[in-house]
Amino acid sequence: MKGMSQGELAGVLGVSRQTINSIENERYLPSLPLALAIARCFSSAVEEIFNPDKEDMK
Amino acid sequence: MTTATGTGHRAAAAAVLVVGGGAVAAASWVSGDHGFAVALVAFYVVAATVAFVWAGGKGDVAAIMRAGGDERQRGLDRDATAITGLVMSIAAIAGAVVQTARSADPGAYGVMCVVGGITYTVSLVLLRRRR
């Protein structure tokens, strides 16, 4: 995530730095509320930030 | 659904160790094995102290030990709990089968199988109503 450290973003969102790291490395797909919060934080649409494979959504 | 990191309580895991260990130590004391009971108390006091110190950290395990954590950490805890339940169920079923094959009473293994089966069924019925 550009312009912000993982720790800073974690602090803004109220989650752990490890969780931000896992999302960034595509090991963890966040819940819809968290995905929306991340998108709002970067003034972007959710689909601009997350593009999961169809396999992940089954 | 909340996404925020729950605060939890640093003493959560230590409390479980003290209460659980205390119960086992008390049972041992009642059975007459006083030396073993004292050793158990000493062991669990050390374990609870380690858990309390560890729970003050910043990692995933520390957050789970505080019974807090964010959605991912709670998910890790939930998955680990599910795997533990599955393995314990398999062990209980295997134990009951072996005991039955020996023409012995399945005893505690049988009780664990019944409790596990009932718990799963009731949980499934109740959880379905919520989702």
N, CA and C atoms of all chains as a GROMACS GRO file, in nm:
protein
  567
    1MET      N    1   0.086  -0.118   0.000
    1MET     CA    2   0.000   0.000   0.000
    1MET      C    3   0.091   0.125   0.000
    2LYS      N    4   0.065   0.214  -0.092
    2LYS     CA    5   0.158   0.325  -0.112
    2LYS      C    6   0.132   0.441  -0.016
    3GLY      N    7   0.242   0.508   0.025
    3GLY     CA    8   0.232   0.631   0.102
    3GLY      C    9   0.203   0.612   0.250
    4MET      N   10   0.200   0.491   0.296
    4MET     CA   11   0.166   0.467   0.435
    4MET      C   12   0.233   0.338   0.480
    5SER      N   13   0.289   0.338   0.598
    5SER     CA   14   0.349   0.213   0.646
    5SER      C   15   0.238   0.118   0.690
    6GLN      N   16   0.273  -0.010   0.699
    6GLN     CA   17   0.175  -0.109   0.742
    6GLN      C   18   0.126  -0.079   0.882
    7GLY      N   19   0.218  -0.034   0.968
    7GLY     CA   20   0.181  -0.001   1.105
    7GLY      C   21   0.083   0.116   1.111
    8GLU      N   22   0.109   0.218   1.028
    8GLU     CA   23   0.020   0.334   1.026
    8GLU      C   24  -0.120   0.296   0.977
    9LEU      N   25  -0.124   0.218   0.869
    9LEU     CA   26  -0.254   0.176   0.816
    9LEU      C   27  -0.328   0.088   0.917
   10ALA      N   28  -0.252   0.001   0.984
   10ALA     CA   29  -0.313  -0.086   1.086
   10ALA      C   30  -0.374  -0.001   1.198
   11GLY      N   31  -0.302   0.104   1.236
   11GLY     CA   32  -0.352   0.192   1.341
   11GLY      C   33  -0.480   0.263   1.300
   12VAL      N   34  -0.484   0.309   1.175
   12VAL     CA   35  -0.603   0.379   1.125
   12VAL      C   36  -0.723   0.285   1.121
   13LEU      N   37  -0.699   0.161   1.078
   13LEU     CA   38  -0.809   0.065   1.060
   13LEU      C   39  -0.844  -0.011   1.187
   14GLY      N   40  -0.757  -0.003   1.288
   14GLY     CA   41  -0.784  -0.075   1.412
   14GLY      C   42  -0.761  -0.224   1.402
   15VAL      N   43  -0.667  -0.264   1.316
   15VAL     CA   44  -0.630  -0.405   1.307
   15VAL      C   45  -0.480  -0.416   1.332
   16SER      N   46  -0.430  -0.539   1.336
   16SER     CA   47  -0.288  -0.559   1.364
   16SER      C   48  -0.204  -0.536   1.238
   17ARG      N   49  -0.077  -0.504   1.260
   17ARG     CA   50   0.014  -0.486   1.147
   17ARG      C   51   0.029  -0.617   1.069
   18GLN      N   52   0.025  -0.730   1.142
   18GLN     CA   53   0.038  -0.860   1.076
   18GLN      C   54  -0.077  -0.884   0.979
   19THR      N   55  -0.195  -0.836   1.016
   19THR     CA   56  -0.310  -0.854   0.928
   19THR      C   57  -0.294  -0.771   0.800
   20ILE      N   58  -0.245  -0.649   0.814
   20ILE     CA   59  -0.220  -0.568   0.694
   20ILE      C   60  -0.116  -0.635   0.606
   21ASN      N   61  -0.012  -0.690   0.669
   21ASN     CA   62   0.092  -0.760   0.595
   21ASN      C   63   0.035  -0.882   0.521
   22SER      N   64  -0.052  -0.956   0.587
   22SER     CA   65  -0.112  -1.074   0.524
   22SER      C   66  -0.201  -1.035   0.406
   23ILE      N   67  -0.275  -0.925   0.421
   23ILE     CA   68  -0.361  -0.878   0.311
   23ILE      C   69  -0.274  -0.836   0.193
   24GLU      N   70  -0.169  -0.761   0.224
   24GLU     CA   71  -0.081  -0.710   0.119
   24GLU      C   72  -0.012  -0.824   0.043
   25ASN      N   73   0.018  -0.931   0.114
   25ASN     CA   74   0.085  -1.046   0.050
   25ASN      C   75  -0.014  -1.151   0.000
   26GLU      N   76  -0.143  -1.114   0.001
   26GLU     CA   77  -0.250  -1.200  -0.052
   26GLU      C   78  -0.261  -1.335   0.018
   27ARG      N   79  -0.226  -1.335   0.147
   27ARG     CA   80  -0.246  -1.458   0.225
   27ARG      C   81  -0.380  -1.455   0.296
   28TYR      N   82  -0.436  -1.335   0.308
   28TYR     CA   83  -0.563  -1.322   0.379
   28TYR      C   84  -0.656  -1.228   0.302
   29LEU      N   85  -0.777  -1.277   0.277
   29LEU     CA   86  -0.879  -1.195   0.211
   29LEU      C   87  -0.968  -1.135   0.320
   30PRO      N   88  -0.969  -1.002   0.334
   30PRO     CA   89  -1.041  -0.941   0.447
   30PRO      C   90  -1.193  -0.953   0.432
   31SER      N   91  -1.261  -0.930   0.544
   31SER     CA   92  -1.407  -0.927   0.542
   31SER      C   93  -1.451  -0.805   0.461
   32LEU      N   94  -1.578  -0.804   0.422
   32LEU     CA   95  -1.630  -0.691   0.345
   32LEU      C   96  -1.617  -0.559   0.421
   33PRO      N   97  -1.652  -0.554   0.552
   33PRO     CA   98  -1.636  -0.428   0.625
   33PRO      C   99  -1.491  -0.378   0.626
   34LEU      N  100  -1.396  -0.470   0.644
   34LEU     CA  101  -1.256  -0.427   0.646
   34LEU      C  102  -1.210  -0.384   0.507
   35ALA      N  103  -1.254  -0.456   0.405
   35ALA     CA  104  -1.219  -0.419   0.267
   35ALA      C  105  -1.274  -0.279   0.235
   36LEU      N  106  -1.395  -0.252   0.277
   36LEU     CA  107  -1.454  -0.119   0.254
   36LEU      C  108  -1.376  -0.012   0.329
   37ALA      N  109  -1.336  -0.044   0.452
   37ALA     CA  110  -1.260   0.053   0.532
   37ALA      C  111  -1.125   0.083   0.466
   38ILE      N  112  -1.061  -0.020   0.412
   38ILE     CA  113  -0.933  -0.001   0.343
   38ILE      C  114  -0.954   0.085   0.219
   39ALA      N  115  -1.059   0.055   0.145
   39ALA     CA  116  -1.088   0.132   0.022
   39ALA      C  117  -1.114   0.279   0.056
   40ARG      N  118  -1.190   0.302   0.160
   40ARG     CA  119  -1.219   0.441   0.202
   40ARG      C  120  -1.092   0.512   0.242
   41CYS      N  121  -1.005   0.439   0.308
   41CYS     CA  122  -0.878   0.497   0.355
   41CYS      C  123  -0.795   0.549   0.238
   42PHE      N  124  -0.805   0.482   0.124
   42PHE     CA  125  -0.727   0.522   0.006
   42PHE      C  126  -0.814   0.593  -0.097
   43SER      N  127  -0.935   0.630  -0.057
   43SER     CA  128  -1.029   0.700  -0.147
   43SER      C  129  -1.043   0.625  -0.280
   44SER      N  130  -1.053   0.497  -0.271
   44SER     CA  131  -1.066   0.413  -0.391
   44SER      C  132  -1.187   0.322  -0.378
   45ALA      N  133  -1.223   0.262  -0.490
   45ALA     CA  134  -1.329   0.161  -0.487
   45ALA      C  135  -1.266   0.028  -0.444
   46VAL      N  136  -1.347  -0.056  -0.383
   46VAL     CA  137  -1.296  -0.186  -0.335
   46VAL      C  138  -1.234  -0.265  -0.449
   47GLU      N  139  -1.301  -0.263  -0.564
   47GLU     CA  140  -1.251  -0.346  -0.676
   47GLU      C  141  -1.121  -0.292  -0.736
   48GLU      N  142  -1.085  -0.168  -0.702
   48GLU     CA  143  -0.956  -0.114  -0.747
   48GLU      C  144  -0.842  -0.168  -0.662
   49ILE      N  145  -0.876  -0.208  -0.539
   49ILE     CA  146  -0.772  -0.256  -0.447
   49ILE      C  147  -0.768  -0.408  -0.442
   50PHE      N  148  -0.888  -0.469  -0.441
   50PHE     CA  149  -0.894  -0.615  -0.432
   50PHE      C  150  -0.946  -0.674  -0.562
   51ASN      N  151  -0.875  -0.775  -0.610
   51ASN     CA  152  -0.918  -0.841  -0.732
   51ASN      C  153  -0.901  -0.992  -0.713
   52PRO      N  154  -0.982  -1.049  -0.626
   52PRO     CA  155  -0.964  -1.193  -0.598
   52PRO      C  156  -1.000  -1.280  -0.717
   53ASP      N  157  -0.931  -1.392  -0.723
   53ASP     CA  158  -0.966  -1.489  -0.828
   53ASP      C  159  -1.104  -1.545  -0.797
   54LYS      N  160  -1.170  -1.592  -0.900
   54LYS     CA  161  -1.302  -1.651  -0.879
   54LYS      C  162  -1.293  -1.770  -0.785
   55GLU      N  163  -1.179  -1.840  -0.786
   55GLU     CA  164  -1.161  -1.956  -0.700
   55GLU      C  165  -1.172  -1.918  -0.554
   56ASP      N  166  -1.123  -1.796  -0.520
   56ASP     CA  167  -1.125  -1.752  -0.380
   56ASP      C  168  -1.266  -1.724  -0.332
   57MET      N  169  -1.358  -1.699  -0.424
   57MET     CA  170  -1.493  -1.658  -0.384
   57MET      C  171  -1.588  -1.776  -0.370
   58LYS      N  172  -1.541  -1.896  -0.402
   58LYS     CA  173  -1.629  -2.013  -0.392
   58LYS      C  174  -1.650  -2.051  -0.246
   59MET      N  175  -2.047  -0.708   1.156
   59MET     CA  176  -1.915  -0.765   1.190
   59MET      C  177  -1.816  -0.652   1.218
   60THR      N  178  -1.746  -0.665   1.329
   60THR     CA  179  -1.647  -0.563   1.361
   60THR      C  180  -1.511  -0.605   1.306
   61THR      N  181  -1.434  -0.507   1.264
   61THR     CA  182  -1.302  -0.539   1.210
   61THR      C  183  -1.192  -0.501   1.306
   62ALA      N  184  -1.227  -0.419   1.404
   62ALA     CA  185  -1.124  -0.361   1.490
   62ALA      C  186  -1.059  -0.464   1.581
   63THR      N  187  -0.937  -0.434   1.621
   63THR     CA  188  -0.866  -0.519   1.714
   63THR      C  189  -0.933  -0.511   1.850
   64GLY      N  190  -0.982  -0.623   1.899
   64GLY     CA  191  -1.041  -0.625   2.032
   64GLY      C  192  -0.930  -0.613   2.135
   65THR      N  193  -0.959  -0.551   2.246
   65THR     CA  194  -0.855  -0.529   2.345
   65THR      C  195  -0.824  -0.658   2.419
   66GLY      N  196  -0.928  -0.738   2.450
   66GLY     CA  197  -0.907  -0.859   2.525
   66GLY      C  198  -0.854  -0.827   2.663
   67HIS      N  199  -0.799  -0.929   2.727
   67HIS     CA  200  -0.741  -0.908   2.859
   67HIS      C  201  -0.612  -0.987   2.870
   68ARG      N  202  -0.508  -0.920   2.916
   68ARG     CA  203  -0.376  -0.982   2.920
   68ARG      C  204  -0.373  -1.108   3.007
   69ALA      N  205  -0.459  -1.112   3.107
   69ALA     CA  206  -0.456  -1.225   3.201
   69ALA      C  207  -0.544  -1.342   3.157
   70ALA      N  208  -0.606  -1.333   3.037
   70ALA     CA  209  -0.702  -1.436   2.996
   70ALA      C  210  -0.641  -1.576   2.994
   71ALA      N  211  -0.531  -1.592   2.920
   71ALA     CA  212  -0.470  -1.726   2.909
   71ALA      C  213  -0.415  -1.772   3.044
   72ALA      N  214  -0.356  -1.678   3.118
   72ALA     CA  215  -0.301  -1.712   3.250
   72ALA      C  216  -0.413  -1.759   3.343
   73ALA      N  217  -0.529  -1.695   3.333
   73ALA     CA  218  -0.642  -1.732   3.418
   73ALA      C  219  -0.689  -1.873   3.387
   74VAL      N  220  -0.693  -1.907   3.257
   74VAL     CA  221  -0.735  -2.042   3.217
   74VAL      C  222  -0.638  -2.146   3.275
   75LEU      N  223  -0.508  -2.115   3.266
   75LEU     CA  224  -0.407  -2.208   3.319
   75LEU      C  225  -0.419  -2.223   3.470
   76VAL      N  226  -0.443  -2.112   3.540
   76VAL     CA  227  -0.453  -2.117   3.686
   76VAL      C  228  -0.578  -2.196   3.728
   77VAL      N  229  -0.690  -2.167   3.664
   77VAL     CA  230  -0.815  -2.236   3.700
   77VAL      C  231  -0.808  -2.385   3.664
   78GLY      N  232  -0.764  -2.414   3.539
   78GLY     CA  233  -0.755  -2.554   3.494
   78GLY      C  234  -0.652  -2.631   3.573
   79GLY      N  235  -0.534  -2.571   3.588
   79GLY     CA  236  -0.427  -2.636   3.665
   79GLY      C  237  -0.466  -2.652   3.810
   80GLY      N  238  -0.533  -2.552   3.865
   80GLY     CA  239  -0.577  -2.559   4.004
   80GLY      C  240  -0.675  -2.673   4.026
   81ALA      N  241  -0.764  -2.693   3.928
   81ALA     CA  242  -0.863  -2.800   3.939
   81ALA      C  243  -0.795  -2.937   3.938
   82VAL      N  244  -0.697  -2.952   3.847
   82VAL     CA  245  -0.626  -3.081   3.839
   82VAL      C  246  -0.544  -3.103   3.966
   83ALA      N  247  -0.480  -2.997   4.015
   83ALA     CA  248  -0.400  -3.008   4.138
   83ALA      C  249  -0.489  -3.042   4.257
   84ALA      N  250  -0.606  -2.980   4.262
   84ALA     CA  251  -0.699  -3.008   4.372
   84ALA      C  252  -0.745  -3.153   4.367
   85ALA      N  253  -0.772  -3.201   4.246
   85ALA     CA  254  -0.815  -3.341   4.230
   85ALA      C  255  -0.704  -3.435   4.276
   86SER      N  256  -0.581  -3.399   4.241
   86SER     CA  257  -0.467  -3.482   4.280
   86SER      C  258  -0.450  -3.481   4.432
   87TRP      N  259  -0.473  -3.364   4.493
   87TRP     CA  260  -0.462  -3.352   4.639
   87TRP      C  261  -0.569  -3.437   4.707
   88VAL      N  262  -0.689  -3.430   4.656
   88VAL     CA  263  -0.800  -3.507   4.713
   88VAL      C  264  -0.773  -3.657   4.701
   89SER      N  265  -0.708  -3.696   4.591
   89SER     CA  266  -0.679  -3.839   4.571
   89SER      C  267  -0.568  -3.889   4.664
   90GLY      N  268  -0.503  -3.795   4.733
   90GLY     CA  269  -0.400  -3.834   4.829
   90GLY      C  270  -0.258  -3.815   4.781
   91ASP      N  271  -0.243  -3.778   4.654
   91ASP     CA  272  -0.107  -3.759   4.600
   91ASP      C  273  -0.065  -3.613   4.620
   92HIS      N  274  -0.030  -3.580   4.742
   92HIS     CA  275  -0.002  -3.441   4.777
   92HIS      C  276   0.124  -3.387   4.708
   93GLY      N  277   0.224  -3.470   4.696
   93GLY     CA  278   0.349  -3.426   4.632
   93GLY      C  279   0.325  -3.386   4.486
   94PHE      N  280   0.249  -3.469   4.416
   94PHE     CA  281   0.219  -3.439   4.275
   94PHE      C  282   0.133  -3.314   4.264
   95ALA      N  283   0.041  -3.296   4.360
   95ALA     CA  284  -0.045  -3.178   4.359
   95ALA      C  285   0.039  -3.050   4.373
   96VAL      N  286   0.134  -3.052   4.462
   96VAL     CA  287   0.220  -2.935   4.483
   96VAL      C  288   0.304  -2.909   4.357
   97ALA      N  289   0.353  -3.016   4.296
   97ALA     CA  290   0.433  -3.002   4.173
   97ALA      C  291   0.347  -2.942   4.061
   98LEU      N  292   0.220  -2.986   4.054
   98LEU     CA  293   0.129  -2.932   3.952
   98LEU      C  294   0.105  -2.782   3.973
   99VAL      N  295   0.086  -2.744   4.098
   99VAL     CA  296   0.064  -2.602   4.129
   99VAL      C  297   0.186  -2.520   4.085
  100ALA      N  298   0.305  -2.570   4.118
  100ALA     CA  299   0.428  -2.499   4.080
  100ALA      C  300   0.438  -2.488   3.928
  101PHE      N  301   0.408  -2.599   3.858
  101PHE     CA  302   0.417  -2.598   3.711
  101PHE      C  303   0.321  -2.497   3.650
  102TYR      N  304   0.197  -2.499   3.699
  102TYR     CA  305   0.096  -2.410   3.639
  102TYR      C  306   0.118  -2.264   3.676
  103VAL      N  307   0.176  -2.239   3.790
  103VAL     CA  308   0.210  -2.100   3.826
  103VAL      C  309   0.316  -2.046   3.729
  104VAL      N  310   0.416  -2.130   3.701
  104VAL     CA  311   0.520  -2.090   3.605
  104VAL      C  312   0.459  -2.072   3.466
  105ALA      N  313   0.374  -2.167   3.426
  105ALA     CA  314   0.311  -2.159   3.294
  105ALA      C  315   0.223  -2.034   3.282
  106ALA      N  316   0.149  -2.003   3.389
  106ALA     CA  317   0.063  -1.885   3.387
  106ALA      C  318   0.146  -1.757   3.380
  107THR      N  319   0.259  -1.757   3.448
  107THR     CA  320   0.347  -1.639   3.445
  107THR      C  321   0.402  -1.618   3.304
  108VAL      N  322   0.446  -1.727   3.242
  108VAL     CA  323   0.495  -1.720   3.104
  108VAL      C  324   0.384  -1.670   3.011
  109ALA      N  325   0.262  -1.723   3.029
  109ALA     CA  326   0.149  -1.682   2.945
  109ALA      C  327   0.117  -1.534   2.964
  110PHE      N  328   0.124  -1.487   3.088
  110PHE     CA  329   0.094  -1.346   3.116
  110PHE      C  330   0.197  -1.255   3.049
  111VAL      N  331   0.323  -1.293   3.058
  111VAL     CA  332   0.430  -1.212   2.995
  111VAL      C  333   0.414  -1.215   2.843
  112TRP      N  334   0.390  -1.334   2.787
  112TRP     CA  335   0.376  -1.352   2.642
  112TRP      C  336   0.257  -1.271   2.590
  113ALA      N  337   0.147  -1.273   2.665
  113ALA     CA  338   0.024  -1.205   2.621
  113ALA      C  339   0.041  -1.054   2.614
  114GLY      N  340   0.149  -1.004   2.673
  114GLY     CA  341   0.174  -0.859   2.667
  114GLY      C  342   0.242  -0.818   2.538
  115GLY      N  343   0.275  -0.915   2.451
  115GLY     CA  344   0.345  -0.886   2.327
  115GLY      C  345   0.253  -0.834   2.217
  116LYS      N  346   0.312  -0.818   2.097
  116LYS     CA  347   0.238  -0.760   1.986
  116LYS      C  348   0.196  -0.860   1.878
  117GLY      N  349   0.243  -0.983   1.888
  117GLY     CA  350   0.218  -1.080   1.781
  117GLY      C  351   0.078  -1.137   1.779
  118ASP      N  352   0.054  -1.222   1.677
  118ASP     CA  353  -0.077  -1.286   1.661
  118ASP      C  354  -0.110  -1.374   1.783
  119VAL      N  355  -0.011  -1.453   1.826
  119VAL     CA  356  -0.037  -1.546   1.937
  119VAL      C  357  -0.069  -1.468   2.065
  120ALA      N  358   0.003  -1.358   2.085
  120ALA     CA  359  -0.023  -1.275   2.204
  120ALA      C  360  -0.166  -1.221   2.202
  121ALA      N  361  -0.210  -1.175   2.085
  121ALA     CA  362  -0.347  -1.122   2.073
  121ALA      C  363  -0.450  -1.230   2.101
  122ILE      N  364  -0.424  -1.352   2.049
  122ILE     CA  365  -0.518  -1.463   2.071
  122ILE      C  366  -0.517  -1.504   2.218
  123MET      N  367  -0.400  -1.499   2.282
  123MET     CA  368  -0.392  -1.532   2.425
  123MET      C  369  -0.469  -1.432   2.510
  124ARG      N  370  -0.482  -1.309   2.461
  124ARG     CA  371  -0.560  -1.208   2.534
  124ARG      C  372  -0.710  -1.224   2.506
  125ALA      N  373  -0.746  -1.324   2.423
  125ALA     CA  374  -0.885  -1.344   2.381
  125ALA      C  375  -0.937  -1.219   2.312
  126GLY      N  376  -0.847  -1.150   2.241
  126GLY     CA  377  -0.885  -1.030   2.166
  126GLY      C  378  -0.848  -1.049   2.020
  127GLY      N  379  -0.786  -0.951   1.964
  127GLY     CA  380  -0.739  -0.963   1.827
  127GLY      C  381  -0.838  -0.912   1.725
  128ASP      N  382  -0.790  -0.896   1.602
  128ASP     CA  383  -0.877  -0.848   1.494
  128ASP      C  384  -0.943  -0.967   1.424
  129GLU      N  385  -1.011  -0.941   1.312
  129GLU     CA  386  -1.088  -1.047   1.247
  129GLU      C  387  -1.001  -1.163   1.200
  130ARG      N  388  -0.880  -1.132   1.150
  130ARG     CA  389  -0.792  -1.239   1.103
  130ARG      C  390  -0.743  -1.322   1.221
  131GLN      N  391  -0.705  -1.257   1.329
  131GLN     CA  392  -0.656  -1.330   1.446
  131GLN      C  393  -0.767  -1.414   1.510
  132ARG      N  394  -0.889  -1.360   1.511
  132ARG     CA  395  -1.001  -1.439   1.564
  132ARG      C  396  -1.028  -1.558   1.472
  133GLY      N  397  -1.009  -1.537   1.342
  133GLY     CA  398  -1.026  -1.647   1.246
  133GLY      C  399  -0.921  -1.756   1.268
  134LEU      N  400  -0.797  -1.714   1.296
  134LEU     CA  401  -0.691  -1.811   1.324
  134LEU      C  402  -0.728  -1.894   1.447
  135ASP      N  403  -0.777  -1.825   1.550
  135ASP     CA  404  -0.817  -1.893   1.673
  135ASP      C  405  -0.931  -1.991   1.646
  136ARG      N  406  -1.029  -1.947   1.564
  136ARG     CA  407  -1.144  -2.031   1.533
  136ARG      C  408  -1.101  -2.155   1.454
  137ASP      N  409  -1.013  -2.136   1.356
  137ASP     CA  410  -0.966  -2.249   1.276
  137ASP      C  411  -0.886  -2.347   1.360
  138ALA      N  412  -0.798  -2.293   1.446
  138ALA     CA  413  -0.717  -2.380   1.532
  138ALA      C  414  -0.807  -2.459   1.627
  139THR      N  415  -0.912  -2.393   1.676
  139THR     CA  416  -1.007  -2.460   1.764
  139THR      C  417  -1.080  -2.571   1.689
  140ALA      N  418  -1.119  -2.543   1.565
  140ALA     CA  419  -1.189  -2.644   1.484
  140ALA      C  420  -1.099  -2.764   1.457
  141ILE      N  421  -0.974  -2.739   1.423
  141ILE     CA  422  -0.879  -2.849   1.396
  141ILE      C  423  -0.859  -2.931   1.523
  142THR      N  424  -0.846  -2.862   1.635
  142THR     CA  425  -0.829  -2.932   1.764
  142THR      C  426  -0.950  -3.021   1.792
  143GLY      N  427  -1.070  -2.967   1.770
  143GLY     CA  428  -1.192  -3.044   1.792
  143GLY      C  429  -1.199  -3.166   1.702
  144LEU      N  430  -1.159  -3.148   1.577
  144LEU     CA  431  -1.161  -3.259   1.481
  144LEU      C  432  -1.065  -3.370   1.524
  145VAL      N  433  -0.944  -3.330   1.561
  145VAL     CA  434  -0.844  -3.429   1.602
  145VAL      C  435  -0.888  -3.500   1.730
  146MET      N  436  -0.944  -3.425   1.824
  146MET     CA  437  -0.990  -3.487   1.948
  146MET      C  438  -1.106  -3.582   1.922
  147SER      N  439  -1.193  -3.545   1.826
  147SER     CA  440  -1.305  -3.633   1.792
  147SER      C  441  -1.254  -3.763   1.733
  148ILE      N  442  -1.157  -3.752   1.642
  148ILE     CA  443  -1.099  -3.873   1.580
  148ILE      C  444  -1.034  -3.961   1.687
  149ALA      N  445  -0.962  -3.897   1.780
  149ALA     CA  446  -0.897  -3.973   1.888
  149ALA      C  447  -1.001  -4.042   1.975
  150ALA      N  448  -1.112  -3.972   2.003
  150ALA     CA  449  -1.217  -4.031   2.087
  150ALA      C  450  -1.284  -4.149   2.016
  151ILE      N  451  -1.312  -4.131   1.888
  151ILE     CA  452  -1.375  -4.240   1.811
  151ILE      C  453  -1.281  -4.360   1.803
  152ALA      N  454  -1.152  -4.332   1.775
  152ALA     CA  455  -1.053  -4.440   1.767
  152ALA      C  456  -1.044  -4.514   1.900
  153GLY      N  457  -1.043  -4.437   2.009
  153GLY     CA  458  -1.037  -4.498   2.141
  153GLY      C  459  -1.158  -4.585   2.170
  154ALA      N  460  -1.276  -4.536   2.133
  154ALA     CA  461  -1.399  -4.612   2.156
  154ALA      C  462  -1.398  -4.741   2.073
  155VAL      N  463  -1.351  -4.731   1.949
  155VAL     CA  464  -1.345  -4.849   1.861
  155VAL      C  465  -1.250  -4.954   1.916
  156VAL      N  466  -1.132  -4.908   1.960
  156VAL     CA  467  -1.032  -5.001   2.015
  156VAL      C  468  -1.084  -5.069   2.141
  157GLN      N  469  -1.146  -4.990   2.230
  157GLN     CA  470  -1.201  -5.046   2.354
  157GLN      C  471  -1.310  -5.149   2.325
  158THR      N  472  -1.395  -5.115   2.228
  158THR     CA  473  -1.503  -5.208   2.191
  158THR      C  474  -1.445  -5.337   2.132
  159ALA      N  475  -1.341  -5.323   2.050
  159ALA     CA  476  -1.277  -5.440   1.990
  159ALA      C  477  -1.214  -5.530   2.095
  160ARG      N  478  -1.176  -5.469   2.208
  160ARG     CA  479  -1.118  -5.547   2.319
  160ARG      C  480  -1.226  -5.603   2.411
  161SER      N  481  -1.351  -5.585   2.370
  161SER     CA  482  -1.466  -5.626   2.452
  161SER      C  483  -1.468  -5.552   2.585
  162ALA      N  484  -1.412  -5.432   2.584
  162ALA     CA  485  -1.411  -5.350   2.706
  162ALA      C  486  -1.512  -5.237   2.693
  163ASP      N  487  -1.543  -5.175   2.806
  163ASP     CA  488  -1.635  -5.062   2.806
  163ASP      C  489  -1.565  -4.941   2.743
  164PRO      N  490  -1.628  -4.878   2.642
  164PRO     CA  491  -1.564  -4.759   2.581
  164PRO      C  492  -1.540  -4.648   2.683
  165GLY      N  493  -1.618  -4.648   2.792
  165GLY     CA  494  -1.595  -4.554   2.902
  165GLY      C  495  -1.589  -4.409   2.859
  166ALA      N  496  -1.481  -4.341   2.898
  166ALA     CA  497  -1.467  -4.197   2.871
  166ALA      C  498  -1.467  -4.167   2.721
  167TYR      N  499  -1.411  -4.262   2.643
  167TYR     CA  500  -1.411  -4.240   2.497
  167TYR      C  501  -1.554  -4.232   2.443
  168GLY      N  502  -1.638  -4.324   2.492
  168GLY     CA  503  -1.778  -4.324   2.449
  168GLY      C  504  -1.849  -4.196   2.490
  169VAL      N  505  -1.823  -4.152   2.612
  169VAL     CA  506  -1.885  -4.028   2.661
  169VAL      C  507  -1.842  -3.911   2.573
  170MET      N  508  -1.713  -3.906   2.539
  170MET     CA  509  -1.662  -3.796   2.455
  170MET      C  510  -1.728  -3.799   2.317
  171CYS      N  511  -1.749  -3.920   2.263
  171CYS     CA  512  -1.815  -3.932   2.132
  171CYS      C  513  -1.958  -3.880   2.139
  172VAL      N  514  -2.031  -3.917   2.243
  172VAL     CA  515  -2.170  -3.873   2.258
  172VAL      C  516  -2.177  -3.721   2.277
  173VAL      N  517  -2.093  -3.670   2.366
  173VAL     CA  518  -2.091  -3.525   2.392
  173VAL      C  519  -2.054  -3.448   2.265
  174GLY      N  520  -1.955  -3.500   2.193
  174GLY     CA  521  -1.913  -3.433   2.069
  174GLY      C  522  -2.023  -3.433   1.964
  175GLY      N  523  -2.089  -3.548   1.949
  175GLY     CA  524  -2.197  -3.557   1.850
  175GLY      C  525  -2.313  -3.466   1.883
  176ILE      N  526  -2.353  -3.465   2.009
  176ILE     CA  527  -2.464  -3.377   2.051
  176ILE      C  528  -2.426  -3.230   2.036
  177THR      N  529  -2.304  -3.197   2.078
  177THR     CA  530  -2.259  -3.057   2.069
  177THR      C  531  -2.257  -3.008   1.925
  178TYR      N  532  -2.207  -3.093   1.834
  178TYR     CA  533  -2.202  -3.054   1.693
  178TYR      C  534  -2.342  -3.033   1.637
  179THR      N  535  -2.431  -3.127   1.667
  179THR     CA  536  -2.568  -3.117   1.614
  179THR      C  537  -2.639  -2.992   1.666
  180VAL      N  538  -2.632  -2.970   1.796
  180VAL     CA  539  -2.698  -2.853   1.855
  180VAL      C  540  -2.636  -2.724   1.801
  181SER      N  541  -2.504  -2.721   1.791
  181SER     CA  542  -2.436  -2.601   1.740
  181SER      C  543  -2.480  -2.571   1.598
  182LEU      N  544  -2.488  -2.675   1.516
  182LEU     CA  545  -2.527  -2.657   1.376
  182LEU      C  546  -2.668  -2.599   1.366
  183VAL      N  547  -2.760  -2.653   1.447
  183VAL     CA  548  -2.899  -2.605   1.446
  183VAL      C  549  -2.905  -2.458   1.488
  184LEU      N  550  -2.834  -2.425   1.596
  184LEU     CA  551  -2.838  -2.287   1.647
  184LEU      C  552  -2.767  -2.189   1.554
  185LEU      N  553  -2.653  -2.230   1.500
  185LEU     CA  554  -2.577  -2.139   1.412
  185LEU      C  555  -2.652  -2.111   1.282
  186ARG      N  556  -2.727  -2.212   1.234
  186ARG     CA  557  -2.804  -2.193   1.110
  186ARG      C  558  -2.907  -2.082   1.123
  187ARG      N  559  -2.958  -2.066   1.245
  187ARG     CA  560  -3.059  -1.962   1.266
  187ARG      C  561  -2.999  -1.823   1.260
  188ARG      N  562  -2.871  -1.814   1.285
  188ARG     CA  563  -2.806  -1.682   1.289
  188ARG      C  564  -2.752  -1.639   1.154
  189ARG      N  565  -2.730  -1.734   1.063
  189ARG     CA  566  -2.671  -1.697   0.933
  189ARG      C  567  -2.760  -1.743   0.819
   0.00000   0.00000   0.00000
